[in-house]
Amino acid sequence: MKKFILAVGLLSLAGSALAAGKPCEELKAEIAAKLDAKGVSGYSLEIVDKGAAAGGKVVGKCESGAKVIVYKR
């Protein structure tokens, strides 16, 4: 559980700071690679419009903040 919390925390910081203008699919692939490298399994990443009710944790912003990537376990 500690690994999961650490991974999500790091991804949310890195995702919002470094990926403001990145294409969503590229950022989603990077986040998935990081989660897989940390051994996280049984998750999904979904690209949604900013402000849309997604039911998960926002782990990245893309397309100049117009969309977000939501992590669900």
N, CA and C atoms as an extended XYZ file, in Angstrom:
219
Properties=species:S:1:pos:R:3:atomname:S:1:resname:S:1:resid:I:1 pbc="F F F"
N         0.819       -1.184        0.000 N   MET     1
C         0.000        0.000        0.000 CA  MET     1
C         0.865        1.251        0.000 C   MET     1
N         1.999        1.200        0.684 N   LYS     2
C         2.885        2.357        0.705 CA  LYS     2
C         3.427        2.657       -0.685 C   LYS     2
N         3.733        1.596       -1.450 N   LYS     3
C         4.227        1.791       -2.812 CA  LYS     3
C         3.176        2.474       -3.671 C   LYS     3
N         1.941        2.061       -3.508 N   PHE     4
C         0.851        2.640       -4.277 CA  PHE     4
C         0.711        4.133       -3.980 C   PHE     4
N         0.700        4.491       -2.715 N   ILE     5
C         0.552        5.895       -2.330 CA  ILE     5
C         1.736        6.711       -2.826 C   ILE     5
N         2.932        6.168       -2.714 N   LEU     6
C         4.123        6.851       -3.199 CA  LEU     6
C         4.055        7.056       -4.706 C   LEU     6
N         3.670        6.015       -5.436 N   ALA     7
C         3.591        6.110       -6.891 CA  ALA     7
C         2.582        7.161       -7.324 C   ALA     7
N         1.413        7.155       -6.732 N   VAL     8
C         0.389        8.126       -7.098 CA  VAL     8
C         0.841        9.542       -6.743 C   VAL     8
N         1.457        9.705       -5.596 N   GLY     9
C         1.942       11.024       -5.199 CA  GLY     9
C         2.995       11.560       -6.147 C   GLY     9
N         3.952       10.724       -6.493 N   LEU    10
C         5.006       11.147       -7.418 CA  LEU    10
C         4.450       11.434       -8.804 C   LEU    10
N         3.532       10.605       -9.245 N   LEU    11
C         2.950       10.822      -10.564 CA  LEU    11
C         2.130       12.097      -10.621 C   LEU    11
N         1.424       12.398       -9.557 N   SER    12
C         0.626       13.619       -9.586 CA  SER    12
C         1.510       14.861       -9.614 C   SER    12
N         2.609       14.821       -8.903 N   LEU    13
C         3.548       15.951       -8.942 CA  LEU    13
C         4.221       16.054      -10.298 C   LEU    13
N         4.749       14.960      -10.787 N   ALA    14
C         5.447       14.961      -12.065 CA  ALA    14
C         4.488       15.243      -13.209 C   ALA    14
N         3.321       14.660      -13.145 N   GLY    15
C         2.358       14.850      -14.224 CA  GLY    15
C         1.912       16.284      -14.370 C   GLY    15
N         1.628       16.931      -13.282 N   SER    16
C         1.134       18.303      -13.370 CA  SER    16
C         2.248       19.295      -13.670 C   SER    16
N         3.450       19.040      -13.195 N   ALA    17
C         4.540       19.983      -13.392 CA  ALA    17
C         5.185       19.870      -14.769 C   ALA    17
N         5.321       18.663      -15.277 N   LEU    18
C         6.090       18.459      -16.494 CA  LEU    18
C         5.255       18.271      -17.752 C   LEU    18
N         3.992       17.990      -17.634 N   ALA    19
C         3.229       17.579      -18.805 CA  ALA    19
C         2.090       18.519      -19.165 C   ALA    19
N         2.255       19.783      -18.924 N   ALA    20
C         1.160       20.711      -19.164 CA  ALA    20
C         0.728       20.736      -20.619 C   ALA    20
N         1.657       20.625      -21.563 N   GLY    21
C         1.292       20.720      -22.963 CA  GLY    21
C         1.438       19.425      -23.727 C   GLY    21
N         1.649       18.315      -23.066 N   LYS    22
C         1.858       17.032      -23.739 CA  LYS    22
C         0.570       16.468      -24.298 C   LYS    22
N         0.694       15.697      -25.383 N   PRO    23
C        -0.479       14.960      -25.870 CA  PRO    23
C        -0.898       13.916      -24.832 C   PRO    23
N        -2.182       13.699      -24.694 N   CYS    24
C        -2.699       12.828      -23.641 CA  CYS    24
C        -2.245       11.383      -23.781 C   CYS    24
N        -2.249       10.846      -24.978 N   GLU    25
C        -1.854        9.445      -25.158 CA  GLU    25
C        -0.387        9.224      -24.779 C   GLU    25
N         0.464       10.193      -25.099 N   GLU    26
C         1.884       10.093      -24.752 CA  GLU    26
C         2.076       10.103      -23.234 C   GLU    26
N         1.401       11.013      -22.558 N   LEU    27
C         1.508       11.097      -21.105 CA  LEU    27
C         0.930        9.853      -20.439 C   LEU    27
N        -0.188        9.359      -20.952 N   LYS    28
C        -0.802        8.150      -20.403 CA  LYS    28
C         0.155        6.966      -20.507 C   LYS    28
N         0.852        6.854      -21.627 N   ALA    29
C         1.820        5.766      -21.811 CA  ALA    29
C         2.988        5.899      -20.831 C   ALA    29
N         3.452        7.113      -20.594 N   GLU    30
C         4.548        7.334      -19.638 CA  GLU    30
C         4.121        6.967      -18.216 C   GLU    30
N         2.929        7.371      -17.829 N   ILE    31
C         2.435        7.059      -16.486 CA  ILE    31
C         2.268        5.549      -16.319 C   ILE    31
N         1.714        4.896      -17.339 N   ALA    32
C         1.535        3.441      -17.280 CA  ALA    32
C         2.884        2.738      -17.150 C   ALA    32
N         3.887        3.213      -17.870 N   ALA    33
C         5.214        2.606      -17.795 CA  ALA    33
C         5.800        2.749      -16.393 C   ALA    33
N         5.610        3.904      -15.778 N   LYS    34
C         6.114        4.123      -14.421 CA  LYS    34
C         5.403        3.228      -13.413 C   LYS    34
N         4.097        3.100      -13.550 N   LEU    35
C         3.346        2.237      -12.642 CA  LEU    35
C         3.754        0.777      -12.819 C   LEU    35
N         3.912        0.340      -14.067 N   ASP    36
C         4.325       -1.037      -14.336 CA  ASP    36
C         5.724       -1.304      -13.778 C   ASP    36
N         6.623       -0.327      -13.894 N   ALA    37
C         7.979       -0.481      -13.375 CA  ALA    37
C         7.990       -0.619      -11.856 C   ALA    37
N         7.020       -0.021      -11.198 N   LYS    38
C         6.925       -0.117       -9.741 CA  LYS    38
C         6.150       -1.349       -9.292 C   LYS    38
N         5.674       -2.147      -10.247 N   GLY    39
C         4.973       -3.381       -9.906 CA  GLY    39
C         3.502       -3.213       -9.591 C   GLY    39
N         2.933       -2.068       -9.927 N   VAL    40
C         1.512       -1.841       -9.674 CA  VAL    40
C         0.706       -2.598      -10.731 C   VAL    40
N        -0.345       -3.296      -10.298 N   SER    41
C        -1.186       -4.026      -11.248 CA  SER    41
C        -2.652       -3.808      -10.899 C   SER    41
N        -3.521       -4.163      -11.817 N   GLY    42
C        -4.953       -4.046      -11.578 CA  GLY    42
C        -5.450       -2.611      -11.558 C   GLY    42
N        -4.926       -1.774      -12.420 N   TYR    43
C        -5.320       -0.369      -12.467 CA  TYR    43
C        -5.788       -0.020      -13.872 C   TYR    43
N        -6.426        1.124      -13.997 N   SER    44
C        -6.764        1.653      -15.315 CA  SER    44
C        -6.483        3.152      -15.311 C   SER    44
N        -6.097        3.647      -16.467 N   LEU    45
C        -5.890        5.077      -16.677 CA  LEU    45
C        -6.886        5.525      -17.726 C   LEU    45
N        -7.574        6.618      -17.436 N   GLU    46
C        -8.607        7.103      -18.346 CA  GLU    46
C        -8.398        8.593      -18.607 C   GLU    46
N        -8.533        8.996      -19.853 N   ILE    47
C        -8.417       10.401      -20.235 CA  ILE    47
C        -9.820       10.996      -20.256 C   ILE    47
N       -10.024       12.058      -19.472 N   VAL    48
C       -11.334       12.716      -19.410 CA  VAL    48
C       -11.142       14.233      -19.479 C   VAL    48
N       -12.220       14.926      -19.810 N   ASP    49
C       -12.186       16.389      -19.809 CA  ASP    49
C       -11.994       16.894      -18.390 C   ASP    49
N       -11.292       18.001      -18.259 N   LYS    50
C       -11.077       18.595      -16.940 CA  LYS    50
C       -12.426       18.948      -16.324 C   LYS    50
N       -12.603       18.541      -15.071 N   GLY    51
C       -13.842       18.831      -14.365 CA  GLY    51
C       -14.910       17.765      -14.507 C   GLY    51
N       -14.686       16.788      -15.382 N   ALA    52
C       -15.678       15.719      -15.543 CA  ALA    52
C       -15.591       14.764      -14.359 C   ALA    52
N       -16.719       14.267      -13.929 N   ALA    53
C       -16.742       13.320      -12.818 CA  ALA    53
C       -16.199       11.985      -13.309 C   ALA    53
N       -15.035       11.588      -12.806 N   ALA    54
C       -14.384       10.376      -13.296 CA  ALA    54
C       -14.333        9.282      -12.240 C   ALA    54
N       -14.445        9.618      -10.975 N   GLY    55
C       -14.451        8.610       -9.933 CA  GLY    55
C       -13.101        8.009       -9.629 C   GLY    55
N       -12.041        8.752       -9.797 N   GLY    56
C       -10.699        8.269       -9.506 CA  GLY    56
C        -9.794        9.411       -9.108 C   GLY    56
N        -8.502        9.126       -9.051 N   LYS    57
C        -7.496       10.124       -8.658 CA  LYS    57
C        -6.844       10.701       -9.909 C   LYS    57
N        -6.795       12.020      -10.018 N   VAL    58
C        -6.135       12.679      -11.140 CA  VAL    58
C        -4.621       12.541      -10.954 C   VAL    58
N        -3.956       11.942      -11.965 N   VAL    59
C        -2.515       11.724      -11.878 CA  VAL    59
C        -1.745       12.472      -12.951 C   VAL    59
N        -2.430       13.213      -13.802 N   GLY    60
C        -1.729       13.985      -14.821 CA  GLY    60
C        -2.667       14.913      -15.557 C   GLY    60
N        -2.085       15.971      -16.112 N   LYS    61
C        -2.831       16.931      -16.924 CA  LYS    61
C        -2.188       16.954      -18.302 C   LYS    61
N        -3.007       17.099      -19.330 N   CYS    62
C        -2.469       17.103      -20.685 CA  CYS    62
C        -3.249       18.063      -21.564 C   CYS    62
N        -2.740       18.255      -22.769 N   GLU    63
C        -3.341       19.179      -23.733 CA  GLU    63
C        -3.591       20.541      -23.111 C   GLU    63
N        -2.542       21.091      -22.536 N   SER    64
C        -2.550       22.412      -21.901 CA  SER    64
C        -3.585       22.547      -20.794 C   SER    64
N        -3.830       21.455      -20.077 N   GLY    65
C        -4.736       21.466      -18.943 CA  GLY    65
C        -6.193       21.259      -19.293 C   GLY    65
N        -6.512       21.038      -20.570 N   ALA    66
C        -7.900       20.844      -20.983 CA  ALA    66
C        -8.428       19.473      -20.578 C   ALA    66
N        -7.524       18.491      -20.450 N   LYS    67
C        -7.924       17.133      -20.083 CA  LYS    67
C        -7.048       16.650      -18.947 C   LYS    67
N        -7.533       15.626      -18.249 N   VAL    68
C        -6.779       15.021      -17.156 CA  VAL    68
C        -6.748       13.517      -17.339 C   VAL    68
N        -5.752       12.887      -16.700 N   ILE    69
C        -5.648       11.434      -16.700 CA  ILE    69
C        -6.009       10.973      -15.309 C   ILE    69
N        -6.980       10.048      -15.249 N   VAL    70
C        -7.526        9.580      -13.980 CA  VAL    70
C        -7.072        8.146      -13.745 C   VAL    70
N        -6.588        7.896      -12.540 N   TYR    71
C        -6.130        6.565      -12.100 CA  TYR    71
C        -7.252        5.904      -11.327 C   TYR    71
N        -7.577        4.668      -11.712 N   LYS    72
C        -8.575        3.875      -10.968 CA  LYS    72
C        -7.962        2.525      -10.662 C   LYS    72
N        -8.220        2.030       -9.488 N   ARG    73
C        -7.698        0.722       -9.084 CA  ARG    73
C        -8.823       -0.252       -8.930 C   ARG    73
